[in-house]
């Protein structure tokens, strides 16, 4: 039967668009997009039904592809192949590369069991738990990114100075904006707004909300698509959280809300002050309570913490407020069906599967325990009040263990103990490599005086 995402539908889509290659894609444990290219006949005859093998070692590597032997299969296990099984609902034609399509896969072992620490699997567990409670999540990540060009052999931003929302500057880079909007539109992201941001060469492009696992799937597509679109224009895009020291960082603010099976926004309640429901308030309470403990899963890189600086519109403390862009959680002014939470903690280099999983888990715990948040900011300086968030990846690693045993057991159960161990080990390796590196700052600071 030719229904959306059925095999018959995919066959027709591939035929109509003359697809020759299909990328089998997965987000690894260090937020790197990995893929295999498969000829279309191989995809239609075998991969679509049987899956395809994939090296297990790739899930035990940090961001520099350094293997961490104490997680996953390890050298003693010989690093056997995993099996990638594609999700037909993620099939997408790539508008910026002729004759190519892309599909996301889940990761399995030889016994047919899902790999518990694979990021998409972690999120699937949390989304399933939400559904058991009758909740459905809708939302989208709001990304910022920088675009660079080669100038005299060096990478420099495509413009200098601050031109946030400048019509003149946006007209000068309209070819970039148009290419990104068209590419995302054809990809199914439903882009909404594009503008220059508060940094030299910095852009923001928002897109429509999605539901459940598709929130992270679209974020995965979004980031890789923009890098390819920008590359084809002769530029380089980066989603580093802080690529330029004295410029604004790039965030991936998560706008999200919970909905009932009947399609009612559960964060909205016109009878309450500010029209925010008990569920919405408790959800915020959970995210605030565990913000520091879960920072490791939300901001997983060394560079991510260099974005979290005072008076930069990035959060540094555990706070919330209505229409407050300095707080960690902002409640936008829209109400009714558009009532939502904007969590501003994730940086642009976040793993969308893990950030969404961690924040949903914290929110769900808040609902279960009916955690009341502290008073919303009202006239206070968000950078001078509230618990201080981790300032480095090392502090995030330490905070991950500063929860009581009962709470730790709850999060281990929903996120998975193997995943937590796996993620911590990879991030600690990354921190150790960073600490062993002698930086340019150190050479400039100390070389001539000592």
C-alpha positions, 0 to 999 in steps of 0.5 A: 500500500502506497502510504507515507513512509511505507516501502511502496511510498519510498520506492515511488519517491526514489523513482520520481526523484531519480535517487542514485545514492542513499546516505545511512546516517547516525549521530554517534556518542560524541555528536558527530554525524556518521554515515554510509553511502549506499547505491539505491538498488542496494538500499531498496533490495537489502538495507531497507529491510535487513539493515547494514553493518557499522563499526562499533568502535565509532561509538567509543570515540571522543570528538577527536576520534580517540578510542575510550577502551573502558566503554562499549565493547572495548578492545577485549571484545574485538569491536564487532560490527553493530547493525544499523536499521533504518527508520523509514519516517526519516527518509528525505531527499537532499535538495542541495545534492542531486540524486541523493537521499538521507535516512536515519538509522537506529543501532542494534547488536548481533542479538537484535537488541538496541544499543542502549547508549546510542543517543537516539535510543536514549531519547526514545526511552524518555519519549516512551516514558512520557507517553506512558504518562499520557504526554506528547512533546512538541518543540524545536531547537533554535540554532545560531551559527557562524559563517566564515570565508577564506581571506588571504589564506585565513578563515574570517567571518563573512562580515566584521562588526555587529549587525544584528537584524541589520537590513543592509547587512542581511541584503548583502548576505541574502544569497546565503540566507536564500540558499539556507531557507530554500534548502531547509524548506525542501528538506521538510524543516519548514523554516520560519525566520532568518536573520543576522545575529549578535556576532560577526558572521553569525546567523539564526534560522528558526524552523517549525516545531516537530513532535517526539523523536522528530524534534531531534531528528530535524535538528540533526538534519538541520545542522548537517544540511546547513554545513553542506549548503554553506560549503557549496556556496564556498563558505564554512559554517560552524556550530561551535558554541564559542568560535570567536572569543570576544563575540556572542556565543551560538546557542541551540535554545530548546522551545518545547511543550507537553500535549495530551493525546487529545491535542491540548497544550498541557502547559496552558491554563487560563485560570492560573497567574500568567496562564501557566499550568501546574504541569508547566510549573512543575516541569520547569521546577524539575529542569531547574533542580537538575540543571547543573547535574544534567549540564554534562548531557546538555553541553558536552564539550569544552568549548560549550562552557565558554559561551556561558558568560555573564551579560551575553544573553547566555545563562550562567545561573539557574533562573527562570522568567517571563520574557527574560532572555538572560534567564536559563528558562524563558517563558515567551509571551505567547499563550494558549496553544503556543504556551511553551518553555524556552530552555536557553542552556544548550549550546549549538554544539549540543547533541539534540538527542541527549539534550532533549532526553535530559531536559524531558527527563528532568521535567518529567521528574518535576511533574512526578514530584510536583517540584515548585520552582523558585519565584520567577525573576521580576526586576532582578539581575539574572546574572546575580541571583540563583545557583551558579551553573557549571563553568567548565566541562570538568565542573559539569562532570563533578555536578553529574554526581551531586544528586542524592541516591534516590534521584540518581537511581531514577535518572539512571533508570530512564536514561540508562546506566550504561549510557551515563557511564559511556557518556561520562567516560568520553567527556572525561577523556576530552577534558583530560586531553584539553588540560594536557594541551599547551595553548597559544594563550599560555605561550603568549602569557608565559614564554618570554617572562619565564 
